[in-house]
Amino acid sequence: MSNKLALSFFTIIFLLIGFETFGQVTVSDKYLKINAKVDDPLFTTYAASMERSRFFADKAYFMDYFTPDKPICYNSQFAGEFAVIWKVNNIIVSKTRDFIKKPKVIVSFPDMAILEYEPFEGLQVQEIFMVYSSGAAIIDMAIENTGKVEYDFNLYPLVYKSGQGALQISKFDKENNWYFFTHYEPTVRLHSNLYTSRGYPTDFNNILACNQTPDSYGGYEANSIQDFYFAAKRLSKVHEFVTKQNELETGNVEIVALQKRIRLKPGEKTSVRFVRGIQDIRKPESEMRDDVQAALNADLQKYVDENVALFKSVPRIKFKTNKEKMVYIGALNLVRQCMMPARGETQYNYYNFSRNPIWGWGHGHQVMHESLSMLSYVYLDAKSAQASQRIYIEQQYADGLIGYRHGPRGPQVYPHKGKATTSAPFFSWTNWEVYQVSKDRQFLKDSYKAGVKFVHYLERERDVDRDGLYEWGPYGIIENVRDGWNAVFQLFSEGDDEGRDISDELDALDLSCQVANEMYYLKLMAKELGDKKGVEEWTKKFDKLATLINKYMWDEQDKFYYHVAMSDNSFEFEGKSLKRKEIIGFLPMWAHVASKEQAKELVKHLKNPDSFWRKYGVPTLAADDPNYTAFVDGCCRWNGPIWLLWDYMVFDGLKNYGYNKLAKQLADKMMLAVITQLEKNHHFWESYSPDYPMQECPSNYIWDSIMAKVLIDVYSK
């Protein structure tokens, strides 16, 4: 990797040199052109922009342009697949493997993708997929006959949803030529169910529409999307040219479709647009009609230009490979598409952990460790990143508490044993990093004031024995970010997620380092603001805490950091050793706590391939620990799986102590983990296996956007 940013943040020379595609839109920024083939590491989930997004019945889509035995499909969780089937001179072209030129993604934005392909020799297509709103998705096709013969072909936009009678046809509106149908979605989710008492819909109205008069329409029973072949190809004779569909206006089916016939002579061009609308069945039908009509009339060039403008402030890195650029753009797309407009009890935009898929605990509220995504997002939209952080300031309690979750339903503190639960303290670090890009002094002043109050709260409430070190609260299993079984905090649980959690009975290394890090950045904030008393206070407090961490939590024998028992500051708790090598043992480098000599010893541990230096990054637990597992078979695994944000803290710590070459090597491992998955399945993931390419956990997790920050740091001076 190079060591330079190609252009400053505000250089827009690339905006002055557009690139043309043969279709209807122009992208004015060459830098954003990626030309992703089917096996490239492209993130292919798309969600509506903030101003056209809603909380309930919000539909984002996953684009599958790479599966050879399917058409290009756009899949929304539990809502089925939206696709277009071709019939060219009575030849069905429904599999991308049969395309003369395979789909290539020219540009990918948070809410849209522009593809080019040839389904049949001489038919050149520019396809724009756009999630126009939470309820309307667009497939826009510009088609040119570049061949020497006339083509007579039919396009079949369709929705397929598996399960007997999954779609219920309501009517065909002959005035607008819109197909109406309904479908059902469960609130049960793989990782966390939606909250049925909070208004999540289960029954949905749908519209399938075309901006031109379709020639026919139909509904069909099917076991797969490929079963539509028979509907388009024949009625009673195998080779009969089907001019009409069955035109069902009621019934339970798996496929609903329109039919649009087009004739193109050599050199002729045309365009056609299809829209799928979805809405909570309890809402007025008129709202869905308006949404669909707006999507049918939308000026796509306007939205392309808005996306180009959105990206104008990001560092223009000269990547060594196009794969790096795809990860960079994909990471920024991921965080942007998780952003939602202000609603409920907040006046600021906030984020969901994911827009597709949606699961309960990832929907509707922010958590401070997920907000580390703002370290990347600020380069894309500084005002929006600041707004997200302001939610914590807006909803902070008078005593300084920042709760575990904040957002449109207000602060969520999950009281346990009479104490409120807070979030792991990454607040002032994040705000300082955001300020470094935004240079908004009012934001710095406001966040400094809130950060001071928050640390004062932690001093009162998370140091029960008043020894200067910190322990997690009674509901430590969520407060400490683990959410699941951990080799130390659940020594006595025998792998049971709901067993005894001792994190509030230990002086916790991770929390002590996080508080020290907050103090370090409060000192920088105070200095920037000219607050001499603040500089003095936070310098003294940081130095005192750093001394205590190094005195009690550094094991001179192992040359590593561990938790200690509150009772006697030893490395033993109720006869069990606390000396388990976790990734948090490297946090003293991130928090500027370790001495140079201690950092040197930590680097030896880090570089050991038998413990931490694994193929895809630094695991949460050393590989030579008996509880280590490299298998990621669900959410919240902390005894081995890689969490990119925590690897970023190791990366950041290495840079703090001048180990820049090693930091780049770690970044390469993180990139390998991400690229491997994006090439395989085109998703980001909550966590990654340190050793294997196979894994199962929540997908499209917002904090993987940290990869954009990793790349910015690696390529910066």
matplotlib code that plots the C-alpha trace (Angstrom):
import matplotlib.pyplot as plt

x = [0.0, 1.1, 1.5, -0.2, -3.6, -3.9, -5.9, -7.0, -10.6, -11.8, -10.2, -12.9, -10.9, -12.5, -15.9, -14.9, -14.3, -17.4, -17.7, -20.5, -22.3, -24.5, -27.7, -29.7, -27.5, -24.1, -21.8, -19.6, -16.9, -14.6, -13.2, -16.5, -16.4, -15.6, -16.6, -17.3, -17.5, -19.5, -16.6, -15.4, -15.7, -18.7, -21.1, -24.6, -27.2, -29.1, -31.5, -33.4, -31.7, -32.5, -35.1, -37.2, -36.8, -39.3, -39.0, -41.8, -42.2, -38.8, -37.5, -33.9, -32.7, -29.8, -28.8, -27.8, -26.1, -23.7, -25.6, -25.3, -28.6, -30.8, -31.7, -30.5, -32.6, -33.3, -34.2, -35.8, -35.9, -39.2, -40.7, -39.4, -37.4, -37.9, -36.5, -37.0, -37.1, -36.2, -37.8, -36.0, -37.7, -39.3, -36.0, -36.2, -33.1, -33.6, -30.1, -27.2, -24.9, -26.6, -26.0, -23.7, -22.0, -22.3, -23.5, -21.0, -21.6, -20.3, -21.1, -22.5, -24.0, -25.8, -29.3, -28.5, -26.4, -25.8, -25.2, -24.4, -24.8, -26.0, -28.7, -28.6, -26.2, -26.8, -29.0, -27.0, -28.6, -27.9, -29.9, -30.3, -31.6, -32.7, -34.3, -36.3, -38.0, -38.7, -41.7, -40.7, -37.9, -37.0, -35.6, -34.9, -33.6, -32.1, -31.9, -30.1, -30.1, -26.5, -27.0, -27.9, -31.4, -34.7, -35.5, -39.0, -38.8, -40.8, -39.8, -41.4, -41.0, -42.0, -42.0, -41.4, -41.9, -41.5, -44.1, -47.5, -49.7, -47.1, -48.6, -52.3, -53.5, -55.9, -56.8, -55.4, -56.1, -57.0, -56.9, -53.2, -52.2, -50.9, -51.0, -52.0, -51.2, -50.4, -47.9, -47.2, -43.9, -43.2, -41.6, -39.4, -35.8, -32.7, -30.8, -33.4, -37.1, -38.9, -40.9, -44.5, -45.8, -44.1, -46.1, -44.0, -46.3, -46.8, -49.2, -48.2, -49.8, -47.8, -48.0, -46.1, -46.1, -44.6, -44.2, -45.7, -48.8, -48.1, -49.3, -50.5, -50.2, -50.5, -50.0, -48.6, -47.9, -44.2, -41.5, -38.8, -38.3, -37.3, -40.8, -41.9, -40.2, -43.3, -45.6, -43.6, -42.8, -45.9, -49.6, -50.6, -47.8, -44.1, -43.1, -46.2, -45.4, -47.1, -48.7, -50.8, -50.4, -53.2, -54.4, -55.5, -57.1, -57.5, -55.8, -52.9, -49.6, -45.9, -45.2, -46.9, -45.7, -46.3, -45.5, -44.1, -43.5, -40.8, -39.6, -36.2, -34.7, -30.9, -29.6, -32.8, -33.0, -35.7, -36.2, -38.7, -39.1, -40.6, -41.5, -42.4, -44.2, -44.6, -46.6, -48.0, -51.5, -52.9, -51.8, -54.0, -53.6, -53.3, -49.9, -48.5, -50.0, -48.3, -45.0, -45.1, -46.1, -43.2, -40.8, -42.2, -41.6, -38.3, -35.5, -32.7, -30.0, -30.8, -30.3, -27.0, -25.8, -26.8, -24.8, -21.8, -22.0, -22.3, -18.9, -17.1, -15.6, -14.1, -10.3, -9.4, -7.0, -4.9, -5.4, -3.0, -6.0, -9.5, -10.6, -9.5, -11.6, -14.6, -14.2, -13.7, -16.8, -18.8, -17.9, -19.1, -22.2, -22.9, -22.8, -24.7, -27.6, -28.0, -28.8, -32.4, -34.1, -35.0, -38.2, -39.7, -37.7, -34.7, -34.3, -31.2, -30.6, -29.7, -28.8, -30.0, -27.3, -28.6, -31.4, -31.5, -31.8, -33.6, -33.5, -34.9, -31.9, -30.3, -33.3, -34.1, -31.4, -27.7, -25.1, -21.8, -19.5, -21.6, -21.1, -17.4, -18.8, -18.8, -15.0, -15.6, -18.9, -17.6, -15.5, -18.7, -21.1, -19.6, -22.9, -24.8, -22.1, -22.1, -25.9, -25.8, -23.3, -25.5, -28.3, -26.1, -25.7, -29.4, -30.5, -27.7, -29.1, -28.4, -26.0, -23.9, -25.2, -25.3, -27.5, -26.8, -29.0, -30.3, -32.6, -36.2, -37.6, -35.4, -32.6, -32.7, -30.8, -32.0, -31.7, -30.3, -29.8, -30.9, -28.4, -28.7, -26.7, -24.5, -22.6, -18.9, -17.2, -16.0, -17.7, -15.0, -12.6, -15.3, -16.2, -12.5, -12.1, -15.2, -14.0, -10.7, -12.6, -15.5, -13.6, -16.9, -15.9, -19.4, -19.7, -16.3, -17.5, -20.8, -19.2, -16.5, -19.0, -21.0, -17.8, -16.7, -20.1, -20.0, -16.5, -17.5, -20.5, -18.2, -15.9, -18.8, -20.7, -18.1, -15.4, -17.4, -14.3, -12.8, -9.4, -9.1, -9.7, -13.1, -15.5, -18.5, -22.0, -24.3, -25.6, -22.1, -22.8, -24.2, -22.4, -19.0, -20.0, -19.6, -23.3, -22.4, -20.1, -16.6, -13.7, -13.1, -16.4, -18.2, -15.6, -18.4, -21.0, -19.7, -20.6, -24.1, -24.9, -27.2, -24.9, -23.0, -21.3, -18.5, -17.6, -18.9, -16.7, -13.5, -11.4, -11.8, -8.9, -11.0, -13.2, -10.2, -8.4, -11.5, -11.9, -8.2, -8.7, -11.7, -9.5, -6.7, -9.1, -10.8, -7.3, -6.9, -10.3, -9.5, -6.3, -8.0, -10.6, -8.0, -9.3, -6.1, -7.9, -9.4, -6.0, -4.6, -7.5, -7.5, -3.7, -3.6, -6.4, -5.0, -1.6, -3.0, -5.2, -2.4, -0.1, -2.7, -3.3, 0.4, 0.9, -1.9, -2.9, 0.5, 1.8, 5.6, 5.9, 3.7, 4.5, 0.7, -2.2, -5.2, -8.2, -7.7, -10.0, -11.5, -10.9, -7.1, -6.0, -4.7, -4.9, -7.1, -10.8, -12.4, -9.6, -9.7, -7.0, -7.8, -4.8, -6.5, -5.0, -7.7, -7.5, -8.2, -4.6, -3.5, -5.9, -3.2, -1.4, -4.6, -5.2, -1.6, -1.2, 1.6, 5.3, 7.5, 9.0, 5.6, 4.5, 7.5, 6.5, 2.9, 4.0, 5.8, 2.5, 0.7, 3.1, 2.9, 0.9, 0.0, -1.9, -2.9, -1.4, -4.0, -4.8, -7.7, -6.7, -6.4, -8.9, -10.7, -9.1, -5.6, -5.7, -3.6, -6.3, -8.3, -11.5, -10.5, -12.9, -12.4, -16.0, -18.5, -21.9, -24.0, -24.0, -21.9, -19.0, -16.1, -13.8, -11.9, -13.9, -12.6, -14.5, -13.2, -13.6, -11.5, -8.9, -8.9, -8.1, -5.1, -4.2, -4.5, -2.4, 0.4, 0.5, 0.6, 3.9, 5.4, 4.8, 3.4, 4.7, 3.0, -0.2, -0.3, 0.2, -2.7, -4.8, -3.9, -5.3, -8.5, -8.8, -8.4, -11.2, -13.5, -12.6, -12.9, -16.5, -17.5, -16.2, -18.1, -21.4, -21.2, -22.0, -20.3, -20.6, -20.8, -17.7, -15.3, -13.6, -9.8, -9.0, -11.8, -13.7, -17.0, -19.1, -22.6, -23.5, -25.6, -24.8, -24.4, -23.4, -22.9, -19.5, -17.7, -17.7, -14.6, -12.8, -13.0, -11.2, -8.6, -7.8, -7.7, -5.3, -3.1, -2.8, -2.4, 1.0]
y = [0.0, 3.5, 6.1, 9.1, 10.5, 11.4, 14.5, 16.7, 16.4, 19.5, 18.8, 18.2, 17.9, 14.5, 16.2, 18.2, 15.2, 13.1, 9.6, 8.6, 5.3, 4.6, 4.9, 7.7, 9.0, 10.5, 10.1, 13.2, 11.7, 9.2, 8.3, 6.6, 4.2, 0.7, -1.7, -4.6, -8.1, -10.9, -12.2, -8.8, -7.7, -5.5, -4.7, -5.0, -3.9, -0.7, 1.4, 4.7, 8.0, 9.5, 12.1, 9.3, 6.7, 5.7, 3.6, 1.0, -1.0, 0.1, -2.0, -2.2, -4.6, -7.0, -7.1, -10.5, -10.0, -12.8, -16.1, -17.7, -19.7, -16.7, -13.4, -10.2, -10.2, -7.6, -9.2, -7.6, -9.6, -11.6, -9.6, -11.7, -11.1, -8.3, -9.2, -8.9, -11.9, -11.5, -13.2, -12.3, -13.5, -16.3, -17.3, -17.1, -15.4, -15.8, -16.8, -14.4, -17.3, -17.1, -13.4, -12.5, -10.0, -10.7, -8.0, -5.4, -2.8, 0.5, 2.6, 1.7, 4.2, 3.8, 3.8, 2.7, 0.7, 1.2, -2.0, -2.8, -6.1, -7.7, -10.4, -11.2, -10.5, -6.8, -5.8, -3.5, -2.6, 0.0, -1.0, 1.4, -0.1, 2.5, 2.2, 5.4, 5.3, 2.9, 1.8, 2.0, 0.4, 1.1, -1.0, 1.4, -0.1, 1.8, -0.6, -0.2, -2.4, -2.4, -5.4, -5.8, -7.4, -6.2, -7.5, -8.3, -9.0, -9.1, -7.9, -9.5, -7.6, -9.9, -10.5, -14.0, -15.0, -18.6, -20.5, -21.8, -18.8, -16.4, -13.5, -12.8, -10.9, -8.1, -6.5, -5.2, -1.4, -1.1, 2.7, 2.8, -0.7, -1.4, -4.9, -5.0, -7.8, -8.5, -10.6, -11.5, -11.2, -12.7, -10.7, -13.6, -13.0, -15.2, -13.2, -11.0, -10.8, -7.6, -6.2, -7.1, -4.6, -1.6, -1.4, -3.5, -4.5, -8.1, -7.6, -5.5, -4.1, -4.2, -2.6, -3.7, -0.9, 0.2, 3.7, 2.5, 0.5, -3.2, -5.7, -8.1, -9.4, -12.6, -14.6, -18.1, -20.9, -21.7, -23.5, -21.1, -18.0, -20.2, -21.7, -18.5, -19.9, -22.1, -19.1, -17.0, -19.8, -21.8, -22.4, -25.6, -26.0, -26.1, -23.4, -21.3, -17.5, -16.3, -12.9, -12.7, -13.9, -15.5, -12.1, -13.3, -10.6, -12.7, -15.8, -17.0, -17.3, -17.2, -15.0, -11.9, -10.3, -7.7, -8.2, -5.4, -6.0, -4.0, -3.9, -2.3, -1.9, -1.7, 1.5, 2.2, 2.9, 2.8, 2.9, 1.4, 1.6, -0.8, 0.0, -2.2, -0.5, -1.9, -0.5, -1.5, -2.7, -0.5, 2.7, 4.4, 3.0, 6.5, 6.9, 3.9, 5.1, 8.5, 6.8, 4.6, 7.4, 9.5, 6.7, 6.2, 9.9, 10.3, 12.1, 9.5, 11.9, 14.2, 11.4, 10.3, 13.9, 14.0, 10.8, 12.2, 15.4, 13.2, 11.6, 14.8, 15.3, 11.8, 11.4, 10.5, 7.6, 6.2, 2.6, -0.1, -2.3, -1.8, -4.3, -1.8, 0.9, -1.4, -2.0, 1.7, 2.7, -0.2, 0.6, 4.2, 3.0, 0.7, 3.4, 5.9, 3.6, 2.8, 6.4, 7.4, 10.7, 12.3, 10.9, 10.4, 11.6, 12.9, 15.9, 14.4, 11.7, 8.3, 4.9, 1.3, -1.4, -2.7, -1.9, -5.3, -7.6, -5.9, -7.5, -6.4, -5.2, -3.7, -1.5, 2.0, 2.9, 3.8, 2.3, 3.9, 1.2, 1.0, 4.8, 4.2, 4.0, 7.8, 7.7, 6.7, 8.4, 11.9, 11.9, 11.4, 13.7, 15.5, 17.3, 14.0, 12.3, 15.1, 14.9, 11.2, 12.0, 14.8, 12.3, 11.2, 14.8, 15.6, 12.6, 12.6, 12.5, 15.3, 13.2, 12.5, 9.1, 8.2, 5.1, 1.9, 2.9, 6.2, 7.1, 7.8, 6.0, 7.9, 6.6, 2.9, 2.2, -1.4, -1.1, -4.1, -4.6, -1.0, 0.5, 1.9, 0.3, 2.6, 2.1, 1.3, 4.7, 5.5, 8.9, 11.6, 9.6, 9.4, 13.1, 14.2, 12.2, 13.7, 17.2, 16.5, 16.4, 18.7, 21.5, 22.5, 24.2, 24.4, 20.7, 20.3, 22.6, 20.7, 17.3, 18.2, 19.4, 16.2, 14.1, 15.6, 14.9, 11.3, 10.5, 12.1, 9.7, 6.8, 7.9, 7.8, 4.7, 2.4, 2.5, 1.0, 0.2, 3.6, 2.2, 4.2, 1.2, 0.5, -2.3, -2.9, -2.4, -5.2, -5.8, -6.1, -8.7, -6.0, -3.0, -4.5, -5.1, -8.9, -9.9, -13.5, -16.1, -14.9, -16.9, -14.5, -12.8, -16.1, -18.4, -20.2, -20.5, -23.5, -21.9, -20.8, -17.3, -16.7, -18.0, -16.0, -12.9, -11.7, -8.6, -6.3, -8.2, -7.5, -4.4, -4.6, -4.0, -3.0, -0.5, 1.0, 1.5, 3.0, 5.5, 6.3, 6.9, 9.2, 11.2, 11.4, 12.9, 15.2, 16.6, 17.2, 18.8, 21.1, 22.1, 22.8, 24.9, 26.8, 25.3, 25.3, 23.9, 21.2, 20.3, 20.1, 18.0, 15.4, 15.2, 14.3, 11.9, 10.2, 9.8, 8.4, 5.8, 4.8, 4.3, 2.1, 0.0, -0.6, -1.3, -3.9, -5.1, -5.7, -9.2, -9.0, -12.8, -13.1, -9.5, -9.0, -7.2, -8.9, -8.1, -8.3, -9.2, -6.2, -7.8, -7.9, -6.8, -10.3, -12.3, -14.9, -15.0, -17.6, -20.0, -19.4, -17.7, -14.5, -14.7, -15.3, -13.6, -11.6, -8.9, -6.3, -7.0, -4.7, -1.8, -0.1, 0.7, 2.2, 4.2, 5.5, 3.8, 1.3, 2.3, 1.8, -1.3, -2.8, -2.1, -3.9, -7.0, -6.8, -6.7, -10.0, -11.6, -10.0, -11.4, -14.9, -16.9, -19.5, -17.0, -13.7, -13.3, -15.3, -15.4, -12.9, -10.7, -10.6, -12.9, -11.8, -14.7, -16.1, -19.2, -21.2, -20.7, -23.8, -21.9, -20.5, -21.2, -19.9, -20.9, -18.1, -19.8, -17.0, -13.5, -12.3, -14.7, -13.5, -16.4, -16.2, -14.4, -11.2, -7.9, -5.3, -2.4, -4.1, -4.9, -1.3, -0.4, -2.7, -1.1, 2.4, 1.3, 0.1, 3.4, 5.2, 3.5, 3.8, 0.3, 1.5, -1.4, -3.9, -1.8, -2.0, -5.8, -6.0, -3.8, -6.2, -9.1, -7.2, -6.4, -10.1, -11.0, -8.5, -9.1, -12.9, -12.5, -9.8, -11.9, -14.9, -13.4, -9.6, -8.9, -7.3, -9.2, -8.6, -10.7, -12.8, -16.1, -15.6, -18.9, -19.9, -18.4, -20.0, -18.2, -17.4, -14.2, -11.0, -9.5, -5.9, -4.7, -1.0, -1.0, -2.7, 0.7, 1.2, -0.3, 3.0, 4.6, 1.8, 2.6, 6.3, 5.8, 3.4, 5.7, 8.9, 10.4]
z = [0.0, -0.8, 1.9, 0.3, -0.2, -3.9, -3.4, -0.5, 0.8, -1.1, -4.5, -7.0, -10.2, -10.9, -10.8, -13.8, -16.0, -16.5, -18.0, -20.3, -20.4, -23.4, -21.3, -20.0, -17.1, -16.9, -13.8, -13.6, -11.4, -12.9, -9.5, -8.6, -11.6, -10.4, -13.2, -10.8, -12.3, -10.7, -8.6, -7.4, -3.7, -4.2, -1.5, -3.1, -0.6, -1.3, 0.8, 0.4, 1.2, 4.5, 3.3, 1.7, 4.4, 7.1, 10.2, 9.7, 6.5, 5.3, 2.4, 1.4, -1.3, -1.9, -5.5, -6.9, -10.2, -9.8, -9.5, -12.9, -12.9, -12.0, -13.6, -12.0, -8.8, -6.1, -2.8, 0.2, 3.4, 3.5, 0.7, -2.2, -5.3, -7.9, -11.3, -15.1, -17.4, -21.1, -24.1, -27.3, -30.5, -28.4, -26.7, -22.9, -21.4, -17.6, -16.4, -16.4, -17.4, -20.8, -21.3, -24.2, -21.9, -18.2, -15.8, -14.7, -12.0, -13.3, -10.3, -6.8, -4.4, -1.1, -2.8, -6.4, -8.8, -12.5, -14.4, -18.1, -19.9, -23.1, -22.6, -26.3, -29.1, -30.2, -27.3, -25.1, -21.7, -19.0, -16.0, -13.0, -9.8, -7.3, -3.9, -4.4, -1.0, 1.9, -0.1, -3.8, -5.8, -9.5, -12.3, -15.1, -18.4, -21.3, -24.3, -27.6, -30.6, -31.8, -34.0, -37.7, -37.3, -35.8, -32.4, -31.1, -27.4, -24.3, -20.8, -17.8, -14.6, -11.8, -8.0, -6.7, -3.1, -2.1, -0.1, -1.1, -1.9, -0.6, -2.7, -2.8, -5.9, -5.0, -8.4, -11.6, -11.9, -15.5, -15.4, -14.3, -15.4, -11.9, -10.4, -6.7, -4.4, -0.7, 1.3, 4.9, 6.8, 10.2, 13.0, 13.9, 12.9, 13.0, 15.5, 17.3, 16.7, 15.9, 18.8, 18.0, 20.6, 18.9, 15.7, 13.3, 10.4, 9.2, 6.3, 3.3, 0.2, -3.1, -6.5, -9.6, -12.1, -15.5, -16.9, -20.1, -20.8, -20.3, -22.9, -20.3, -16.7, -14.7, -11.6, -11.3, -8.9, -8.8, -6.9, -8.1, -10.2, -13.1, -13.2, -14.9, -18.1, -18.7, -18.4, -20.8, -23.3, -23.8, -23.2, -24.8, -27.4, -26.5, -29.0, -29.1, -29.0, -25.9, -26.5, -23.3, -19.8, -17.8, -16.5, -13.0, -10.9, -7.7, -6.2, -4.2, -6.2, -5.9, -8.9, -10.2, -13.5, -16.1, -19.8, -22.0, -25.7, -27.5, -31.1, -32.0, -35.4, -35.8, -34.2, -32.3, -28.6, -26.0, -22.3, -19.8, -16.1, -13.6, -10.0, -7.1, -4.2, -0.7, 2.2, 5.6, 4.8, 7.6, 5.8, 3.2, -0.3, -1.6, 0.1, -1.8, -5.0, -4.6, -3.7, -6.8, -9.1, -7.8, -8.5, -12.0, -12.7, -10.9, -12.7, -12.1, -13.3, -10.4, -7.9, -9.6, -9.3, -5.6, -5.0, -6.8, -4.7, -1.6, -2.3, -3.2, 0.2, 0.7, 0.4, -3.2, -2.5, -5.3, -4.5, -5.6, -6.6, -7.7, -5.0, -2.3, -3.9, -3.9, -0.2, 0.4, -1.5, -0.1, 3.5, 3.0, 1.3, 4.2, 6.9, 4.8, 4.0, 7.8, 8.5, 9.2, 9.5, 12.8, 14.4, 17.8, 20.8, 18.8, 16.5, 14.9, 12.3, 13.7, 12.4, 12.4, 12.6, 9.3, 6.8, 5.1, 7.0, 9.8, 13.3, 16.6, 18.6, 15.6, 14.7, 16.0, 18.5, 18.6, 20.9, 21.5, 20.2, 16.9, 16.7, 16.0, 12.5, 12.6, 12.3, 8.7, 8.0, 8.9, 5.7, 3.7, 5.6, 8.6, 9.5, 9.6, 11.6, 14.2, 14.3, 15.1, 18.0, 19.2, 20.1, 23.0, 24.1, 23.6, 25.7, 28.3, 31.9, 34.3, 36.3, 33.2, 32.4, 28.7, 28.5, 26.7, 23.7, 22.5, 19.6, 18.6, 21.6, 24.0, 26.2, 27.1, 30.3, 31.2, 35.0, 36.7, 40.4, 40.9, 38.5, 35.0, 32.2, 30.2, 27.0, 26.7, 26.7, 23.2, 23.3, 23.4, 21.2, 18.5, 18.9, 18.7, 15.5, 14.0, 14.9, 13.2, 9.9, 10.5, 12.3, 13.9, 17.2, 18.5, 18.1, 19.9, 22.8, 23.2, 23.0, 25.4, 28.0, 27.6, 27.7, 31.0, 32.6, 31.3, 32.7, 36.0, 36.0, 35.4, 38.2, 40.6, 39.4, 37.9, 40.6, 43.5, 45.6, 44.9, 44.0, 40.8, 38.5, 36.9, 36.8, 34.6, 35.9, 37.1, 33.6, 32.4, 29.7, 27.4, 28.9, 28.1, 24.4, 24.7, 24.5, 24.7, 26.3, 27.2, 28.6, 31.5, 32.4, 32.5, 34.0, 36.0, 33.2, 31.3, 28.0, 28.9, 27.7, 30.6, 33.3, 35.9, 34.7, 36.9, 34.9, 37.7, 40.2, 38.5, 37.9, 34.2, 31.9, 28.9, 30.8, 32.6, 29.3, 27.7, 30.5, 30.2, 26.5, 27.2, 29.6, 27.0, 24.4, 26.9, 27.5, 23.7, 23.6, 26.5, 24.9, 21.6, 23.4, 25.5, 28.8, 30.9, 34.0, 31.9, 30.5, 34.0, 35.3, 32.5, 32.4, 36.1, 35.9, 32.8, 34.3, 37.6, 35.8, 33.4, 36.4, 38.1, 35.0, 34.6, 38.3, 38.7, 35.3, 33.7, 34.4, 34.5, 34.1, 30.9, 29.7, 29.0, 30.5, 32.3, 34.4, 38.1, 41.0, 42.8, 46.2, 46.1, 42.6, 41.9, 38.7, 40.4, 41.1, 43.4, 42.6, 38.8, 36.9, 35.1, 33.0, 29.6, 26.6, 25.0, 22.3, 25.1, 26.3, 23.5, 24.4, 26.6, 23.3, 21.9, 25.1, 25.2, 28.5, 27.9, 28.1, 25.0, 26.6, 27.4, 23.8, 22.5, 24.6, 23.4, 19.8, 20.4, 21.5, 18.6, 16.0, 17.3, 14.7, 17.3, 19.3, 17.7, 14.3, 12.4, 8.7, 8.8, 11.7, 15.5, 17.2, 20.4, 22.3, 21.7, 19.5, 22.0, 24.7, 25.4, 24.9, 21.5, 18.6, 15.1, 14.1, 13.7, 13.9, 15.2, 16.6, 19.6, 19.5, 21.6, 22.1, 18.8, 16.1, 14.7, 15.3, 12.9, 15.3, 17.9, 15.3, 14.3, 17.9, 17.8, 14.4, 16.0, 19.0, 16.8, 15.0, 18.4, 19.2, 15.7, 14.5, 11.2, 9.1, 11.4, 11.4, 7.6, 7.8, 10.2, 7.8, 5.0, 7.1, 7.8, 4.1, 3.3, 5.7, 4.2, 0.5, 1.0, 2.1, -0.3, -3.2, -1.9, -0.9, -1.3, 2.4, 5.3, 8.6, 12.3, 12.9, 10.9, 11.4, 12.1, 10.2, 7.9, 5.0, 6.2, 8.8, 9.9, 11.8, 11.3, 7.9, 6.7, 10.2, 10.3, 12.1, 9.3, 7.7, 9.8, 6.8, 5.1, 8.0, 7.9, 4.3, 4.9, 7.7, 5.8, 2.7, 4.7, 5.6]

ax = plt.figure().add_subplot(projection="3d")
ax.plot(x, y, z, "-o")
ax.set_aspect("equal")
plt.show()
